[in-house]
């Protein structure tokens, strides 16, 4: 991760019965999960912050991410 400008995918749990995956993210700095380009993961159905530096997104399968992928900040969040 590049300091406070990216969020990293730390885990992916697929739920094939529901056709979704839960993607856990981690970042540095004072950001909300909505500050990051979650659309790069695929079709996001829901997302929520868990702690000051982590959160998750529920994404419709197929997921366009793998562990270690980084998501940039949205321009308006900088």
C-alpha positions as CSV (number, residue, x, y, z in Angstrom):
1,X,0.0,0.0,0.0
2,X,1.1,3.5,-0.7
3,X,0.5,5.1,2.7
4,X,-2.8,6.8,3.0
5,X,-3.9,6.7,-0.7
6,X,-4.8,3.0,-1.1
7,X,-6.9,0.2,0.5
8,X,-5.6,-3.4,0.2
9,X,-7.7,-6.5,-0.2
10,X,-6.8,-8.7,2.8
11,X,-9.2,-11.6,2.3
12,X,-12.1,-12.8,0.1
13,X,-14.8,-15.3,1.1
14,X,-17.1,-16.5,-1.6
15,X,-20.7,-17.5,-0.9
16,X,-21.5,-19.4,-4.1
17,X,-25.1,-20.2,-2.9
18,X,-25.9,-16.4,-2.8
19,X,-23.6,-15.5,-5.8
20,X,-21.6,-13.1,-3.7
21,X,-18.3,-12.6,-2.0
22,X,-17.2,-10.7,1.1
23,X,-14.0,-8.8,0.5
24,X,-12.2,-7.5,3.5
25,X,-10.1,-4.3,3.1
26,X,-7.5,-2.5,5.2
27,X,-6.1,1.0,4.8
28,X,-4.1,3.7,6.7
29,X,-5.2,7.2,7.5
30,X,-8.5,8.8,8.3
31,X,-10.7,7.5,5.5
32,X,-14.1,5.8,5.2
33,X,-14.6,2.7,3.1
34,X,-16.6,4.8,0.7
35,X,-13.5,6.9,0.0
36,X,-12.1,4.1,-2.1
37,X,-12.8,3.0,-5.7
38,X,-14.8,-0.1,-4.7
39,X,-16.2,-0.4,-8.2
40,X,-12.8,-2.0,-9.1
41,X,-13.9,-5.1,-7.2
42,X,-17.0,-5.7,-9.4
43,X,-20.6,-5.0,-8.7
44,X,-20.7,-3.9,-5.1
45,X,-24.0,-4.7,-3.3
46,X,-23.1,-3.4,0.1
47,X,-20.1,-2.1,2.1
48,X,-19.4,-1.0,5.6
49,X,-16.5,0.2,7.8
50,X,-15.6,-2.1,10.7
51,X,-12.8,-0.2,12.4
52,X,-10.9,3.0,11.8
53,X,-8.7,1.3,9.2
54,X,-10.8,-1.7,7.9
55,X,-14.0,-2.6,6.3
56,X,-15.8,-5.0,4.0
57,X,-17.7,-5.0,0.7
58,X,-20.2,-7.6,-0.5
59,X,-19.6,-8.1,-4.2
60,X,-21.6,-10.0,-6.8
61,X,-19.7,-12.9,-8.3
62,X,-17.5,-13.0,-10.3
63,X,-15.1,-10.9,-8.2
64,X,-12.6,-8.8,-10.0
65,X,-10.0,-8.9,-7.2
66,X,-7.5,-11.0,-5.5
67,X,-5.7,-10.8,-2.1
68,X,-3.2,-8.0,-2.3
69,X,-5.0,-5.9,-4.9
70,X,-5.0,-2.3,-4.0
71,X,-7.8,0.2,-4.6
72,X,-7.1,3.9,-5.0
73,X,-8.8,6.8,-3.3
74,X,-11.6,8.4,-5.2
75,X,-10.5,11.8,-6.5
76,X,-13.1,13.6,-4.4
77,X,-11.9,11.9,-1.2
78,X,-8.3,13.3,-1.3
